[in-house]
């Protein structure tokens, strides 16, 4: 039994607080997910998201929270047999990757992950503002990204840290978040699909983390959120209806320059709708190292 469903639109940008970070929480049922505001009423800090999740982890009488966060939980592995092909001490699995990212960025405040792009040896795998000629960069894809593209829409490559579709910076910050939550919660945290999430284990968990891709949920509902389309109430209500959720009111005006609040709301609704489907918890063997976007057909 899951007590609630949280969608988090994430950001890897530098700085203490990010307007692009938005949280929404759906209760069981069909009510519209409610937006969770930051403690200052304006912008979330990544450490604030961490602390909010840890606080929620202390309230688990009704079951764990299912938390979806919009970043890549790992890099491609199976296409070349390593996260960093050719690196002698390339991490062998996702927890080791999270540890490596943390060790290389620990001096950066605010869970910022961009410091990895300047790290000796490892930085050469990322196409970044620091390294436009990254000698080991390739546009590699995880299997979940290939599956997402086949069924609706896929995110950018996880090693790409430049351009509007940069996902690497947010993913590095996200891996730092996972590492911090793992350190604090231990066995009370499950990161799917790297950890088993079974009916027997659920009562002992405080949080279950899954990877999400908000744009995928819109596209899977037959809607394209480009050009701020999700800021329109009618568009948003069509998307929410596809996931069995009540709609927004006429005064709907999502926060964030790119309607980021809409991404959090649709993700929370999609998690609630999809979590009861057994097939959504199935992932191929490759996902044990690469991760999987929740809801993408395996």
Buried (B, 14 or more C-beta within 10 A) or exposed (E): EBBBBBBBBBBBBBEEBBBBBBBBBBBBEBEBBEBBEBEEEEBBBBBBBBBBBBEBBEEBEEBBBBBBBBBBBBBBBBBEEBBBBEBEEBBEBBBEBBBBBBEBBEEBEBBBBBBBBBBEBBBBBBBBEBBEEBEBBBEBBBBBBBBBBEBBBBBBBBBBBBEEEBBBBBBBBBBBBBBBBBEBBEEBBBBBBBBEBEEEBBEEBBBBBBBBBBBBBBBBBEBEBEEBBBBBBEBBBBBBBBBEBBBBEEEBEBBBEBBBBBBBBBBBBBBBBBBEEEEBBEBBEBBBBBBBBBBBEB
